[in-house]
Amino acid sequence: MAATSPTTVTRALLTGGMIAGPLYIGVGLVEGLTRRGFSFLHHDLSVLANGSLGWIHSMLLVVSGLLTVAGAVGMRNVIRGRKGGTWGPLLLGVYGLGLVGAGFFKADPAKGFPPGTAADAHAVSTAGLLHFVSGGVGFIGLIAACFVLAKYFKAAGDGAWRTFSICTGVFYFLAFFGIAMGSQQNGAALATVIIAFTAAVILGWAWVTATLGRLKKGAA
């Protein structure tokens, strides 16, 4: 068998990273719509790791994270030696590893999910704390990657992609801050921060997928 060329490997790595977002959003949507007691207006997707089917979401986080790490390696192969070529891929890799950690450490049951959990449950287990820390580190990695890659696109003369990267980073930061500060709210306030964070997650994954797809052209 002939050896696989670096270009082919890089394209495969970038493709893996591009799959991560649609996989996470697609499976998460199906989970949220089919798991009894779950509400997109009251629960973060992470609580889906609880219950008899919780292993599905835990595996989703791990697989999505590993695919993102693969995409980060592919990104490094494409932009290495250019502005942002070191820290951009590294920070995206941190995001992927954060997802893996969040998959290994299960979020605590909350706000009546899974069924049988008290609506006002606030207990924080060691695993729940490590889940929060892993996810938080990962989210910060993604936010920072957006700003670093904005510098790469600026140096490349691509103003539109630079703006896309900055806007994604700013919105994700605000939504992450909102969910961190307002997760214990109820009613409309809780729904607002959860919707905003969900929108940020979708935008963040869209940015990852689109950015890796754009860089993939450079690996052709």
Secondary structure, 3 states (H helix, E strand, C coil): CCCCCHHHHHHHHHHHHHHHHHHHHHHHHHHHHHCCCCCCCCCCHHHHHCCCCHHHHHHHHHHHHHHHHHHHHHHHHHHCCCCCCCHHHHHHHHHHHHHHHHHHCCCCCECCECCCCCCCCCCCCHHHHHHHHHHHHHHHHHHHHHHHHHHHHHHCCCHHHHHHHHHHHHHHHHHHHHHHHHCCCCHHHHHHHHHHHHHHHHHHHHHHHHHHHHHHHCCC
